[in-house]
């Protein structure tokens, strides 16, 4: 599992840059275009949140747990648009503080270990992008990946009534994934070994599931699958729109970029970690089908 310090690099160190680029409740997960790339990023993100809320049957008064909530875009949508009650959980202190300033009920807590006695049972649960951080490279090497996911689905099941819905959105490895031993940050730029090595550095402590089958297999003891769809092409478009927003001039944002310059020059590891702003290794992984992206709707049985 990615530890708090790992997620604090990704989501706290550059917290303000993200919010200045893509909004106070920054939606840092794949949007839902469904092939209509004339939509704006904001329209596609709202379409995604509507799809999730509809899939989970969220309505006025629903009690919802937003696991790995990020900057709270889904919590914001369901509280403002549906009149639901939402509790968001994150391991990033920067994200939690930003959410709280924006009036959202978000706390710093590891969602893998929530029990019914903590907050009670929920009508619906969403985990948008969280699974990507639940298994570390070390756990995968030790053969623990399946158990990590199975334990997580047990946790989710305990927090829902029979018939309660759970939405999960996650990247997975795809058909062109390479052997771990071939990952090489010094390989040819843009090659599979290079971009996958950068992905490991960009998201320390994180390793992806091997295809949607691994996710479904570990859910089936507690859940039936309602729907599954790939958002790979949508994510490619999302990343392209993010890059435009990250580059759009804003005086405060560019001052923050400058404040990182000395670290960028002197810290080789940091240069690898912020490669997302330069070559977008995750977009290349989607384009090369090294990675895929799936939306799952589960129902507790």
Backbone as CSV, one residue per row, in Angstrom:
resi,resn,N_x,N_y,N_z,CA_x,CA_y,CA_z,C_x,C_y,C_z
1,UNK,0.849,-1.206,0.000,0.000,0.000,0.000,0.876,1.244,0.000
2,UNK,0.542,2.214,-0.826,1.223,3.501,-0.764,0.982,4.120,0.607
3,UNK,2.034,4.523,1.270,1.917,5.100,2.602,1.584,6.583,2.503
4,UNK,1.272,7.172,3.659,0.895,8.581,3.698,1.979,9.452,3.071
5,UNK,3.247,9.140,3.360,4.341,9.959,2.810,4.403,9.858,1.290
6,UNK,4.050,8.673,0.753,4.032,8.504,-0.702,2.948,9.365,-1.333
7,UNK,1.744,9.305,-0.757,0.630,10.062,-1.321,0.795,11.550,-1.067
8,UNK,1.465,11.905,0.027,1.706,13.318,0.282,2.601,13.917,-0.796
9,UNK,3.546,13.107,-1.341,4.334,13.660,-2.451,3.409,13.956,-3.632
10,UNK,2.625,12.940,-4.020,1.816,13.070,-5.232,0.723,14.111,-5.091
11,UNK,0.071,14.147,-3.919,-1.149,14.941,-3.799,-1.060,16.115,-2.828
12,UNK,0.057,16.257,-2.095,0.204,17.397,-1.192,1.294,18.340,-1.681
13,UNK,2.435,17.790,-2.117,3.537,18.632,-2.576,3.092,19.564,-3.697
14,UNK,2.318,19.031,-4.619,1.880,19.848,-5.751,0.377,20.118,-5.688
15,UNK,-0.154,20.061,-4.466,-1.592,20.278,-4.232,-2.093,21.581,-4.833
16,UNK,-1.417,22.680,-4.522,-1.928,23.980,-4.955,-1.805,24.165,-6.469
17,UNK,-0.756,23.600,-7.057,-0.606,23.666,-8.512,-1.788,22.985,-9.193
18,UNK,-2.191,21.833,-8.669,-3.329,21.128,-9.245,-4.590,21.965,-9.141
19,UNK,-4.859,22.523,-7.963,-6.103,23.264,-7.761,-6.131,24.546,-8.585
20,UNK,-4.976,25.194,-8.750,-4.920,26.388,-9.586,-5.116,26.051,-11.066
21,UNK,-4.819,24.798,-11.422,-4.927,24.388,-12.824,-6.308,23.855,-13.166
22,UNK,-6.857,23.005,-12.303,-8.107,22.333,-12.686,-9.239,22.532,-11.683
23,UNK,-9.075,23.513,-10.785,-10.201,23.899,-9.946,-10.045,23.512,-8.492
24,UNK,-10.789,24.198,-7.628,-10.684,23.971,-6.180,-11.041,22.541,-5.797
25,UNK,-12.072,21.983,-6.425,-12.394,20.574,-6.182,-11.851,19.773,-7.371
26,UNK,-10.528,19.832,-7.514,-9.844,19.277,-8.683,-10.219,17.819,-8.913
27,UNK,-10.704,17.534,-10.108,-11.131,16.184,-10.452,-9.978,15.483,-11.158
28,UNK,-9.137,14.794,-10.379,-7.921,14.199,-10.921,-8.130,12.705,-11.169
29,UNK,-9.138,12.395,-11.968,-9.360,11.031,-12.432,-10.011,11.115,-13.808
30,UNK,-10.004,9.990,-14.511,-10.479,9.993,-15.883,-11.921,10.459,-16.027
31,UNK,-12.166,11.348,-16.967,-13.510,11.855,-17.231,-14.272,10.862,-18.098
32,UNK,-15.528,11.197,-18.438,-16.378,10.273,-19.201,-16.920,10.991,-20.446
33,UNK,-16.225,10.799,-21.547,-16.635,11.415,-22.810,-17.543,10.498,-23.627
34,UNK,-17.351,9.204,-23.468,-18.095,8.220,-24.264,-17.981,8.504,-25.756
35,UNK,-16.784,8.889,-26.186,-16.523,9.107,-27.603,-16.837,10.494,-28.116
36,UNK,-17.493,11.317,-27.303,-17.842,12.677,-27.734,-16.783,13.656,-27.237
37,UNK,-15.731,13.802,-28.028,-14.611,14.639,-27.596,-14.819,16.110,-27.930
38,UNK,-16.049,16.456,-28.313,-16.392,17.880,-28.416,-16.758,18.434,-27.030
39,UNK,-16.983,17.556,-26.074,-17.304,17.995,-24.715,-16.101,18.686,-24.089
40,UNK,-16.358,19.655,-23.233,-15.271,20.230,-22.442,-14.893,19.244,-21.352
41,UNK,-13.712,19.429,-20.772,-13.283,18.569,-19.674,-14.275,18.652,-18.526
42,UNK,-14.741,19.846,-18.226,-15.680,20.027,-17.117,-16.997,19.292,-17.376
43,UNK,-17.477,19.334,-18.610,-18.704,18.606,-18.963,-18.508,17.102,-18.822
44,UNK,-17.341,16.615,-19.252,-17.075,15.184,-19.185,-16.887,14.714,-17.745
45,UNK,-16.299,15.549,-16.911,-16.156,15.186,-15.496,-17.525,15.157,-14.817
46,UNK,-18.369,16.119,-15.151,-19.717,16.110,-14.575,-20.496,14.891,-15.056
47,UNK,-20.311,14.506,-16.310,-20.974,13.311,-16.850,-20.519,12.068,-16.091
48,UNK,-19.243,12.016,-15.752,-18.729,10.890,-14.971,-19.381,10.839,-13.597
49,UNK,-19.417,11.981,-12.913,-19.998,12.007,-11.572,-21.489,11.687,-11.594
50,UNK,-22.186,12.130,-12.641,-23.606,11.797,-12.782,-23.775,10.298,-12.999
51,UNK,-22.931,9.721,-13.841,-22.989,8.286,-14.093,-22.784,7.499,-12.801
52,UNK,-21.816,7.914,-12.000,-21.555,7.209,-10.742,-22.744,7.337,-9.802
53,UNK,-23.250,8.560,-9.650,-24.380,8.792,-8.751,-25.609,8.010,-9.202
54,UNK,-25.871,7.983,-10.511,-27.000,7.214,-11.039,-26.793,5.720,-10.795
55,UNK,-25.570,5.241,-11.026,-25.271,3.818,-10.863,-25.416,3.366,-9.416
56,UNK,-25.163,4.280,-8.490,-25.249,3.965,-7.061,-26.609,4.303,-6.458
57,UNK,-27.522,4.774,-7.309,-28.877,5.133,-6.850,-28.842,6.191,-5.735
58,UNK,-27.978,7.166,-5.895,-27.833,8.208,-4.875,-28.923,9.263,-5.056
59,UNK,-29.563,9.603,-3.955,-30.668,10.572,-3.984,-30.637,11.403,-2.703
60,UNK,-31.624,12.249,-2.538,-31.739,13.096,-1.348,-31.651,12.229,-0.092
61,UNK,-30.710,12.566,0.791,-30.585,11.871,2.068,-29.717,10.636,2.048
62,UNK,-29.221,10.206,0.873,-28.343,9.041,0.824,-27.074,9.299,1.632
63,UNK,-26.629,8.280,2.332,-25.381,8.363,3.102,-24.296,7.654,2.297
64,UNK,-23.282,8.424,1.889,-22.300,7.918,0.924,-20.888,8.034,1.491
65,UNK,-20.095,6.995,1.275,-18.673,7.020,1.635,-17.857,7.197,0.366
66,UNK,-17.059,8.254,0.335,-16.209,8.571,-0.818,-14.777,8.194,-0.456
67,UNK,-14.392,6.954,-0.782,-13.052,6.454,-0.435,-12.011,7.043,-1.372
68,UNK,-10.843,7.395,-0.799,-9.769,7.988,-1.597,-10.334,9.150,-2.398
69,UNK,-10.931,10.107,-1.692,-11.794,11.129,-2.299,-11.061,12.223,-3.048
70,UNK,-9.730,12.272,-2.948,-8.999,13.334,-3.629,-9.391,14.704,-3.110
71,UNK,-9.597,15.637,-4.037,-9.996,16.996,-3.664,-11.520,17.135,-3.559
72,UNK,-12.210,16.001,-3.573,-13.639,16.001,-3.281,-14.595,16.298,-4.406
73,UNK,-14.238,16.081,-5.680,-15.193,16.419,-6.744,-16.474,15.597,-6.700
74,UNK,-16.361,14.306,-6.381,-17.568,13.488,-6.330,-18.411,13.847,-5.106
75,UNK,-17.766,14.056,-3.968,-18.500,14.488,-2.771,-19.222,15.802,-3.030
76,UNK,-18.546,16.721,-3.707,-19.159,18.015,-4.023,-20.380,17.821,-4.920
77,UNK,-20.257,16.928,-5.908,-21.370,16.708,-6.834,-22.581,16.130,-6.106
78,UNK,-22.384,15.090,-5.318,-23.550,14.416,-4.722,-24.185,15.223,-3.597
79,UNK,-23.407,16.081,-2.930,-24.006,16.916,-1.890,-24.740,18.104,-2.506
80,UNK,-24.170,18.690,-3.562,-24.787,19.876,-4.164,-25.891,19.540,-5.160
81,UNK,-25.731,18.429,-5.899,-26.684,18.076,-6.956,-27.745,17.070,-6.507
82,UNK,-27.405,16.221,-5.526,-28.330,15.162,-5.127,-28.852,15.310,-3.698
83,UNK,-28.262,16.211,-2.932,-28.691,16.366,-1.546,-28.288,15.212,-0.655
84,UNK,-27.221,14.512,-1.042,-26.735,13.373,-0.264,-25.816,13.851,0.863
85,UNK,-25.564,12.952,1.787,-24.592,13.181,2.852,-23.341,12.387,2.507
86,UNK,-22.187,13.043,2.506,-20.965,12.375,2.061,-19.843,12.508,3.090
87,UNK,-19.156,11.407,3.330,-17.924,11.402,4.112,-16.794,11.016,3.182
88,UNK,-15.772,11.871,3.063,-14.628,11.592,2.215,-13.417,11.199,3.033
89,UNK,-12.656,10.230,2.538,-11.435,9.781,3.197,-10.256,9.921,2.247
90,UNK,-9.146,10.427,2.758,-7.911,10.549,1.979,-6.731,10.356,2.914
91,UNK,-5.583,9.974,2.352,-4.352,9.903,3.139,-3.490,11.142,2.939
92,UNK,-3.942,12.070,2.102,-3.180,13.287,1.827,-3.669,14.436,2.716
93,UNK,-2.785,14.941,3.547,-3.147,16.061,4.408,-3.523,17.292,3.589
94,UNK,-2.804,17.531,2.505,-3.096,18.683,1.655,-4.480,18.601,1.050
95,UNK,-4.854,17.416,0.586,-6.184,17.248,0.013,-7.268,17.443,1.071
96,UNK,-7.062,16.860,2.245,-8.071,16.968,3.310,-8.303,18.425,3.689
97,UNK,-7.228,19.182,3.856,-7.356,20.580,4.247,-8.056,21.394,3.156
98,UNK,-7.735,21.122,1.894,-8.392,21.829,0.794,-9.882,21.515,0.779
99,UNK,-10.242,20.244,0.979,-11.661,19.851,1.002,-12.398,20.527,2.144
100,UNK,-11.780,20.546,3.308,-12.423,21.137,4.478,-12.662,22.628,4.274
101,UNK,-11.705,23.308,3.658,-11.873,24.736,3.369,-13.037,24.978,2.413
102,UNK,-13.326,23.975,1.587,-14.420,24.089,0.623,-15.723,23.508,1.155
103,UNK,-15.782,23.289,2.466,-17.031,22.891,3.103,-17.382,21.425,3.005
104,UNK,-16.427,20.560,2.631,-16.697,19.141,2.507,-16.270,18.392,3.769
105,UNK,-16.980,17.342,4.092,-16.660,16.528,5.269,-15.641,15.481,4.856
106,UNK,-14.379,15.807,5.034,-13.282,14.943,4.619,-12.272,14.845,5.751
107,UNK,-11.807,13.622,6.009,-10.798,13.411,7.053,-9.650,12.568,6.503
108,UNK,-8.517,12.627,7.197,-7.367,11.809,6.838,-7.515,10.454,7.525
109,UNK,-7.764,9.425,6.724,-7.929,8.075,7.261,-7.714,7.056,6.150
110,UNK,-7.108,5.932,6.481,-6.882,4.854,5.533,-8.199,4.110,5.316
111,UNK,-8.741,4.209,4.106,-10.064,3.637,3.833,-10.056,2.116,3.864
112,UNK,-8.891,1.485,3.814,-8.837,0.027,3.843,-9.217,-0.543,5.201
113,UNK,-9.172,0.302,6.228,-9.387,-0.206,7.577,-10.606,0.385,8.260
114,UNK,-11.549,0.922,7.485,-12.784,1.458,8.055,-13.680,0.297,8.478
115,UNK,-14.277,0.428,9.641,-15.186,-0.596,10.150,-16.558,0.032,10.424
116,UNK,-17.613,-0.776,10.461,-18.955,-0.230,10.717,-19.038,0.570,12.002
117,UNK,-18.264,0.187,13.009,-18.317,0.925,14.280,-17.693,2.317,14.192
118,UNK,-16.946,2.583,13.125,-16.339,3.912,12.958,-17.382,4.958,12.558
119,UNK,-18.130,4.676,11.506,-19.082,5.658,10.964,-20.445,5.058,10.644
120,UNK,-20.644,3.802,10.995,-21.890,3.130,10.659,-21.832,2.513,9.269
121,UNK,-23.016,2.141,8.752,-23.133,1.538,7.418,-23.607,2.614,6.445
122,UNK,-23.208,2.479,5.172,-23.516,3.480,4.144,-24.498,2.923,3.120
123,UNK,-25.244,3.817,2.499,-26.152,3.416,1.422,-25.382,3.077,0.147
124,UNK,-24.273,3.746,-0.059,-23.476,3.544,-1.270,-22.033,3.959,-0.984
125,UNK,-21.110,3.374,-1.730,-19.681,3.672,-1.564,-19.050,3.840,-2.945
126,UNK,-18.163,4.812,-3.066,-17.390,5.007,-4.295,-15.905,5.008,-3.960
127,UNK,-15.125,4.445,-4.856,-13.663,4.491,-4.729,-13.116,4.779,-6.122
128,UNK,-12.812,6.043,-6.364,-12.418,6.500,-7.701,-10.900,6.671,-7.737
129,UNK,-10.216,5.655,-8.248,-8.761,5.718,-8.364,-8.001,5.195,-7.163
130,UNK,-8.688,4.842,-6.092,-7.991,4.429,-4.876,-7.276,3.100,-5.004
131,UNK,-7.888,2.148,-5.709,-7.305,0.807,-5.793,-5.900,0.834,-6.379
132,UNK,-5.617,1.846,-7.181,-4.298,1.964,-7.808,-3.180,2.068,-6.775
133,UNK,-3.524,2.506,-5.562,-2.507,2.732,-4.530,-2.513,1.667,-3.432
134,UNK,-3.385,0.668,-3.543,-3.565,-0.260,-2.427,-2.504,-1.345,-2.347
135,UNK,-1.900,-1.703,-3.469,-0.871,-2.749,-3.476,0.464,-2.136,-3.883
136,UNK,1.476,-2.378,-3.095,2.812,-1.864,-3.413,3.562,-2.861,-4.292
137,UNK,4.640,-2.399,-4.879,5.500,-3.291,-5.664,5.996,-4.434,-4.786
138,UNK,6.360,-4.093,-3.545,6.888,-5.105,-2.625,5.839,-6.167,-2.315
139,UNK,4.587,-5.740,-2.092,3.513,-6.698,-1.819,3.250,-7.590,-3.025
140,UNK,3.306,-6.993,-4.215,3.142,-7.784,-5.425,4.248,-8.830,-5.544
141,UNK,5.485,-8.425,-5.303,6.619,-9.354,-5.387,6.480,-10.490,-4.390
142,UNK,5.859,-10.200,-3.236,5.688,-11.211,-2.188,4.443,-12.072,-2.409
143,UNK,3.734,-11.842,-3.518,2.563,-12.643,-3.829,1.332,-12.286,-3.022
144,UNK,1.244,-11.050,-2.534,0.155,-10.644,-1.655,-0.928,-9.830,-2.364
145,UNK,-0.798,-9.597,-3.665,-1.715,-8.688,-4.355,-3.164,-9.149,-4.269
146,UNK,-3.418,-10.429,-4.517,-4.783,-10.939,-4.464,-5.383,-10.737,-3.072
147,UNK,-4.602,-10.996,-2.032,-5.100,-10.839,-0.664,-5.399,-9.379,-0.340
148,UNK,-4.557,-8.473,-0.841,-4.801,-7.046,-0.629,-6.175,-6.658,-1.167
149,UNK,-6.493,-7.102,-2.376,-7.773,-6.751,-2.990,-8.940,-7.484,-2.320
150,UNK,-8.748,-8.758,-2.008,-9.811,-9.522,-1.349,-10.158,-8.915,0.002
151,UNK,-9.132,-8.541,0.767,-9.369,-7.911,2.080,-10.118,-6.591,1.926
152,UNK,-9.768,-5.843,0.874,-10.441,-4.561,0.662,-11.919,-4.760,0.351
153,UNK,-12.237,-5.716,-0.509,-13.648,-5.961,-0.827,-14.415,-6.462,0.397
154,UNK,-13.742,-7.185,1.281,-14.389,-7.569,2.539,-14.733,-6.333,3.358
155,UNK,-13.811,-5.381,3.398,-14.045,-4.127,4.128,-15.247,-3.386,3.562
156,UNK,-15.289,-3.248,2.239,-16.401,-2.543,1.595,-17.718,-3.260,1.877
157,UNK,-17.705,-4.574,1.779,-18.917,-5.356,2.011,-19.478,-5.130,3.408
158,UNK,-18.596,-5.065,4.397,-19.039,-4.855,5.776,-19.711,-3.500,5.980
159,UNK,-19.440,-2.554,5.076,-19.959,-1.192,5.229,-21.243,-0.949,4.446
160,UNK,-21.753,-1.992,3.769,-22.945,-1.851,2.941,-24.030,-2.854,3.357
161,UNK,-25.290,-2.498,3.160,-26.370,-3.478,3.343,-26.456,-4.385,2.118
162,UNK,-27.161,-5.492,2.223,-27.431,-6.329,1.056,-28.121,-5.465,0.000
163,UNK,-27.643,-5.543,-1.217,-28.192,-4.723,-2.299,-27.545,-3.361,-2.421
164,UNK,-26.672,-3.013,-1.474,-25.955,-1.739,-1.550,-24.961,-1.749,-2.698
165,UNK,-24.787,-0.609,-3.334,-23.929,-0.508,-4.517,-22.549,0.072,-4.178
166,UNK,-21.555,-0.419,-4.924,-20.175,0.049,-4.800,-19.639,0.347,-6.194
167,UNK,-19.103,1.560,-6.373,-18.496,1.950,-7.648,-16.994,2.023,-7.491
168,UNK,-16.284,1.408,-8.431,-14.825,1.467,-8.433,-14.342,1.862,-9.813
169,UNK,-13.401,2.790,-9.842,-12.759,3.228,-11.085,-11.265,3.077,-10.881
170,UNK,-10.601,2.366,-11.774,-9.181,2.114,-11.559,-8.430,1.866,-12.865
171,UNK,-7.166,2.234,-12.878,-6.266,1.805,-13.937,-5.930,0.327,-13.698
172,UNK,-5.629,-0.373,-14.766,-5.127,-1.741,-14.673,-3.994,-1.903,-15.680
173,UNK,-3.189,-2.928,-15.486,-2.245,-3.281,-16.541,-3.023,-3.942,-17.672
174,UNK,-2.505,-3.796,-18.892,-3.214,-4.308,-20.064,-2.325,-5.274,-20.849
175,UNK,-2.749,-5.600,-22.061,-2.150,-6.690,-22.828,-0.680,-6.479,-23.184
176,UNK,-0.224,-5.219,-23.203,1.167,-4.950,-23.580,2.051,-4.607,-22.381
177,UNK,1.608,-4.947,-21.185,2.437,-4.745,-20.003,3.707,-5.581,-20.122
178,UNK,4.828,-5.010,-19.695,6.122,-5.678,-19.799,6.515,-6.288,-18.454
179,UNK,7.557,-7.111,-18.452,8.070,-7.685,-17.208,8.669,-6.589,-16.341
180,UNK,8.471,-6.723,-15.051,8.977,-5.713,-14.116,10.490,-5.535,-14.262
181,UNK,11.207,-6.628,-14.498,12.675,-6.551,-14.591,13.132,-5.688,-15.767
182,UNK,12.231,-5.429,-16.712,12.595,-4.623,-17.881,12.394,-3.125,-17.667
183,UNK,11.759,-2.730,-16.562,11.564,-1.307,-16.287,12.924,-0.635,-16.124
184,UNK,13.110,0.491,-16.801,14.418,1.145,-16.782,14.247,2.637,-17.054
185,UNK,14.485,3.442,-16.035,14.309,4.878,-16.181,15.319,5.478,-17.162
186,UNK,16.371,4.730,-17.473,17.384,5.205,-18.424,17.180,4.651,-19.830
187,UNK,16.093,3.929,-20.038,15.801,3.392,-21.372,15.426,4.529,-22.317
188,UNK,15.252,4.212,-23.590,14.887,5.216,-24.582,13.628,5.951,-24.147
189,UNK,13.667,7.268,-24.208,12.529,8.063,-23.768,11.270,7.714,-24.557
190,UNK,10.202,7.501,-23.832,8.939,7.177,-24.457,8.726,5.696,-24.703
191,UNK,9.762,4.886,-24.469,9.626,3.438,-24.642,8.860,2.856,-23.458
192,UNK,8.366,1.633,-23.622,7.623,0.990,-22.538,8.458,0.864,-21.258
193,UNK,9.713,0.411,-21.328,10.511,0.324,-20.092,10.690,1.681,-19.416
194,UNK,10.833,2.748,-20.214,11.049,4.088,-19.669,9.797,4.632,-19.003
195,UNK,8.664,4.585,-19.706,7.452,5.204,-19.136,6.934,4.421,-17.942
196,UNK,7.092,3.087,-17.947,6.648,2.318,-16.796,7.540,2.583,-15.579
197,UNK,8.836,2.780,-15.807,9.730,3.125,-14.696,9.351,4.479,-14.110
198,UNK,8.958,5.425,-14.970,8.528,6.733,-14.487,7.207,6.633,-13.721
199,UNK,6.310,5.761,-14.162,5.044,5.579,-13.451,5.284,5.106,-12.019
200,UNK,6.220,4.194,-11.844,6.534,3.692,-10.494,7.075,4.820,-9.616
201,UNK,7.859,5.723,-10.227,8.407,6.835,-9.458,7.362,7.918,-9.200
202,UNK,6.452,8.116,-10.148,5.416,9.130,-9.984,4.425,8.733,-8.892
203,UNK,4.163,7.428,-8.793,3.220,6.921,-7.787,3.937,5.910,-6.893
204,UNK,4.815,6.394,-6.004,5.574,5.473,-5.153,4.651,4.659,-4.262
205,UNK,5.025,3.394,-4.057,4.231,2.527,-3.204,3.010,1.948,-3.871
206,UNK,2.896,2.091,-5.199,1.676,1.683,-5.901,1.984,0.715,-7.047
207,UNK,1.113,-0.299,-7.186,1.199,-1.264,-8.281,-0.219,-1.605,-8.701
208,UNK,-0.454,-1.750,-9.999,-1.807,-1.902,-10.520,-2.253,-3.358,-10.582
209,UNK,-3.569,-3.578,-10.598,-4.083,-4.928,-10.839,-3.834,-5.355,-12.283
210,UNK,-3.710,-6.662,-12.479,-3.479,-7.207,-13.817,-4.821,-7.470,-14.491
211,UNK,-5.343,-6.434,-15.118,-6.581,-6.544,-15.870,-7.822,-6.498,-14.994
212,UNK,-8.977,-6.290,-15.621,-10.234,-6.224,-14.872,-10.581,-7.547,-14.215
213,UNK,-10.083,-8.656,-14.786,-10.391,-9.978,-14.246,-9.904,-10.124,-12.808
214,UNK,-8.753,-9.554,-12.503,-8.222,-9.639,-11.137,-9.128,-8.906,-10.154
215,UNK,-9.653,-7.761,-10.571,-10.554,-6.988,-9.708,-11.846,-7.771,-9.476
216,UNK,-12.464,-8.247,-10.553,-13.747,-8.948,-10.457,-13.605,-10.226,-9.642
217,UNK,-12.517,-10.952,-9.855,-12.287,-12.212,-9.147,-12.248,-12.015,-7.631
218,UNK,-11.664,-10.923,-7.205,-11.538,-10.687,-5.765,-12.774,-10.041,-5.157
219,UNK,-13.689,-9.593,-6.011,-14.948,-9.008,-5.529,-16.063,-10.032,-5.433
220,UNK,-15.971,-11.134,-6.207,-17.143,-11.978,-6.427,-17.630,-12.731,-5.196
221,UNK,-16.827,-12.844,-4.156,-17.308,-13.490,-2.927,-18.403,-12.661,-2.266
222,UNK,-18.306,-11.343,-2.398,-19.232,-10.432,-1.727,-20.155,-9.664,-2.668
223,UNK,-19.803,-9.586,-3.948,-20.514,-8.697,-4.867,-20.815,-9.377,-6.192
224,UNK,-21.908,-8.967,-6.825,-22.141,-9.308,-8.220,-21.820,-8.087,-9.058
225,UNK,-21.296,-8.320,-10.249,-20.926,-7.232,-11.158,-22.167,-6.752,-11.898
226,UNK,-22.465,-5.469,-11.784,-23.593,-4.866,-12.484,-23.172,-4.355,-13.851
227,UNK,-22.029,-3.677,-13.915,-21.542,-3.183,-15.203,-20.036,-2.987,-15.164
228,UNK,-19.425,-3.063,-16.343,-17.979,-2.846,-16.502,-17.755,-2.169,-17.841
229,UNK,-16.921,-1.135,-17.873,-16.609,-0.473,-19.138,-15.200,0.085,-19.096
230,UNK,-14.567,0.122,-20.254,-13.219,0.674,-20.355,-13.283,2.187,-20.596
231,UNK,-12.476,2.921,-19.860,-12.379,4.363,-20.066,-11.013,4.767,-20.591
232,UNK,-10.311,3.832,-21.260,-8.940,4.110,-21.711,-8.884,5.294,-22.669
233,UNK,-9.723,5.300,-23.685,-9.705,6.402,-24.653,-10.138,7.709,-23.997
234,UNK,-11.104,7.624,-23.092,-11.530,8.815,-22.351,-10.383,9.380,-21.521
235,UNK,-9.583,8.483,-20.946,-8.482,8.947,-20.091,-7.397,9.619,-20.930
236,UNK,-7.148,9.110,-22.138,-6.177,9.749,-23.025,-6.593,11.193,-23.303
237,UNK,-7.878,11.403,-23.595,-8.384,12.749,-23.836,-8.306,13.599,-22.571
238,UNK,-8.651,13.004,-21.426,-8.600,13.729,-20.150,-7.202,14.264,-19.883
239,UNK,-6.205,13.407,-20.077,-4.819,13.808,-19.816,-4.411,14.944,-20.746
240,UNK,-4.827,14.868,-22.007,-4.524,15.951,-22.947,-5.110,17.271,-22.491
241,UNK,-6.327,17.246,-21.971,-6.957,18.470,-21.465,-6.277,18.964,-20.205
242,UNK,-5.868,18.056,-19.327,-5.135,18.464,-18.114,-3.848,19.188,-18.488
243,UNK,-3.124,18.651,-19.446,-1.834,19.242,-19.808,-1.996,20.683,-20.298
244,UNK,-3.070,20.941,-21.028,-3.339,22.317,-21.456,-3.577,23.218,-20.248
245,UNK,-4.286,22.707,-19.271,-4.598,23.512,-18.087,-3.378,23.723,-17.204
246,UNK,-2.510,22.709,-17.101,-1.288,22.864,-16.306,-0.373,23.934,-16.916
247,UNK,-0.419,24.074,-18.244,0.466,25.020,-18.925,-0.131,26.418,-19.045
248,UNK,-1.429,26.532,-18.816,-2.078,27.837,-18.933,-1.516,28.785,-17.880
249,UNK,-1.185,30.013,-18.311,-0.495,30.931,-17.405,-1.390,31.399,-16.267
250,UNK,-0.810,31.339,-15.079,-1.390,31.903,-13.869,-0.203,32.321,-13.022
251,UNK,-0.143,33.590,-12.625,1.045,34.115,-11.959,1.412,33.317,-10.716
252,UNK,0.429,33.038,-9.877,0.711,32.300,-8.646,1.193,30.891,-8.961
253,UNK,0.555,30.261,-9.942,0.937,28.895,-10.306,2.370,28.854,-10.836
254,UNK,2.703,29.808,-11.699,4.061,29.803,-12.247,5.098,30.158,-11.185
255,UNK,4.718,30.917,-10.185,5.620,31.179,-9.051,5.871,29.883,-8.288
256,UNK,4.828,29.057,-8.150,4.987,27.765,-7.488,5.886,26.846,-8.310
257,UNK,5.733,26.875,-9.623,6.641,26.102,-10.476,8.088,26.537,-10.236
258,UNK,8.297,27.846,-10.183,9.655,28.360,-9.957,10.207,27.948,-8.607
259,UNK,9.321,27.848,-7.599,9.775,27.472,-6.257,10.298,26.039,-6.216
260,UNK,9.912,25.227,-7.208,10.380,23.843,-7.273,11.634,23.694,-8.130
261,UNK,12.072,24.793,-8.749,13.147,24.710,-9.732,14.456,24.215,-9.122
262,UNK,14.845,24.735,-7.955,16.119,24.321,-7.363,16.108,22.835,-7.029
263,UNK,14.970,22.358,-6.534,14.867,20.926,-6.240,14.920,20.115,-7.528
264,UNK,14.290,20.646,-8.580,14.294,19.956,-9.864,15.722,19.812,-10.402
265,UNK,16.528,20.849,-10.215,17.903,20.853,-10.731,18.793,19.913,-9.926
266,UNK,18.614,19.895,-8.614,19.539,19.165,-7.741,19.103,17.753,-7.379
267,UNK,17.830,17.422,-7.579,17.304,16.133,-7.126,16.833,15.316,-8.324
268,UNK,17.647,14.354,-8.741,17.333,13.551,-9.922,16.040,12.762,-9.726
269,UNK,15.829,12.254,-8.522,14.626,11.487,-8.237,13.377,12.345,-8.397
270,UNK,13.477,13.596,-7.955,12.344,14.513,-8.086,12.033,14.780,-9.552
271,UNK,13.069,14.892,-10.389,12.851,15.108,-11.833,12.047,13.961,-12.426
272,UNK,12.352,12.737,-12.000,11.589,11.589,-12.476,10.146,11.654,-11.991
273,UNK,9.959,12.088,-10.745,8.623,12.094,-10.155,7.699,13.122,-10.805
274,UNK,8.250,14.219,-11.289,7.405,15.246,-11.907,7.414,15.162,-13.432
275,UNK,7.857,14.021,-13.955,7.858,13.833,-15.409,6.459,13.929,-15.996
276,UNK,5.457,13.724,-15.143,4.061,13.821,-15.596,3.792,15.169,-16.260
277,UNK,4.494,16.230,-15.814,4.270,17.552,-16.378,4.986,17.726,-17.725
278,UNK,5.893,16.812,-18.037,6.702,16.977,-19.242,6.312,15.996,-20.344
279,UNK,6.340,14.689,-20.048,6.086,13.718,-21.119,4.824,12.890,-20.889
280,UNK,4.187,12.998,-19.733,2.940,12.285,-19.439,3.078,10.777,-19.646
281,UNK,3.839,10.086,-18.768,4.029,8.646,-18.946,2.729,7.849,-18.893
282,UNK,1.753,8.296,-18.087,0.504,7.523,-18.023,-0.255,7.585,-19.348
283,UNK,-0.223,8.736,-20.018,-0.895,8.831,-21.331,-0.240,7.890,-22.331
284,UNK,1.084,7.834,-22.334,1.791,6.932,-23.246,1.435,5.482,-22.938
285,UNK,1.324,5.155,-21.644,0.956,3.788,-21.263,-0.439,3.425,-21.763
286,UNK,-1.362,4.381,-21.726,-2.702,4.121,-22.271,-2.649,3.977,-23.793
287,UNK,-1.897,4.843,-24.445,-1.814,4.794,-25.903,-1.190,3.490,-26.391
288,UNK,-0.185,2.993,-25.676,0.489,1.758,-26.043,-0.232,0.515,-25.517
289,UNK,-1.336,0.709,-24.821,-2.107,-0.370,-24.181,-1.238,-1.196,-23.224
290,UNK,-0.316,-0.495,-22.580,0.384,-1.073,-21.442,-0.561,-1.050,-20.243
291,UNK,-1.402,-0.023,-20.217,-2.392,0.133,-19.166,-3.767,0.329,-19.777
292,UNK,-4.786,-0.031,-18.998,-6.166,0.240,-19.368,-6.822,0.930,-18.177
293,UNK,-8.089,1.228,-18.308,-8.803,1.961,-17.265,-10.242,1.469,-17.267
294,UNK,-10.746,1.063,-16.093,-12.076,0.468,-16.034,-12.966,1.118,-14.992
295,UNK,-14.260,1.101,-15.312,-15.303,1.536,-14.393,-16.139,0.309,-14.033
296,UNK,-16.254,0.026,-12.744,-17.015,-1.128,-12.278,-18.165,-0.658,-11.384
297,UNK,-19.325,-1.269,-11.549,-20.431,-1.087,-10.613,-20.735,-2.452,-10.015
298,UNK,-20.618,-2.566,-8.695,-20.884,-3.804,-7.975,-22.104,-3.641,-7.065
299,UNK,-22.750,-4.768,-6.782,-23.864,-4.784,-5.833,-23.629,-5.899,-4.822
300,UNK,-23.788,-5.579,-3.547,-23.539,-6.569,-2.498,-24.596,-7.668,-2.541
301,UNK,-24.132,-8.918,-2.438,-25.036,-10.073,-2.472,-25.209,-10.685,-1.081
